[in-house]
């Protein structure tokens, strides 16, 4: 049975492996990615963000997280699933867990940066209500897609 857990430092090598798999496949790996993958505790969690991992027993098979931009805006980051486990709804489970956390922390907006090559991921985000906005000020040179989701239930 697949379980979604909170990130722990002992899983950093798996977190990096999972995300480099898809980043390298599409030639998207950048220094900003490596900084985050090498030290997620410092770059994401210490700043008020969070990372979730999908586990099959003791094997890390997926990841997704929220990077805190400011008190109400978070970026959905590093969603990846092991190729052997794709098509089983794991991305949906991870995204649902991120949305649940966004509600708990009273986020009003989720943004994400992506690349137009990642068609399956973009379709998933669209199904969840993310809408395309102009991709400006992206932290990644390869990010030609920016999407945004307004979390109206969390408005004061």
C-alpha positions, 0 to 999 in steps of 0.5 A: 500500500502506498503511503504519503509521509512528511520528508525526513533528511534520511530520504534526501538521496531518494528525493534527489534521485526521483527528481533528477530522473525527470529533470535530466530526461527532459534536459531541464536540470539547473543549478537552482534545482540542484541547490534544492535537491542537495539540501531540501531542509535548508532550501525548503523546510527551514523557510516554512515549506514542506515536502511529502514523499510517496512510499511503497514500504520503505521505498521512496517512489514519489515526491511533491512539496510546497515552497513558501513564497510569502505568508499566503503564496506557495509554490508547488515544487518537485513533483515526481514519481518513479517511472515504475509507479506512474499511472497509479494515481500517485501524483494525485495523492501527492497533489491532494496532500499538498492541497490539504497542507495548503489549507492548513497553513491558510495559503491563498494561492499556489503557483507552479513553474513547469515546462511545456514538454511535461504534458502529462503533468500539465494536464493533471494541474489543469484538472485540479484547476490550475490556470495558465498565467504569463511565465515571468520572473521564473526561478528556472531558465527552462520554465516556459509555463507558469500556472496558478491556483486560487484557494478561495476556501482559505480566504479570510 
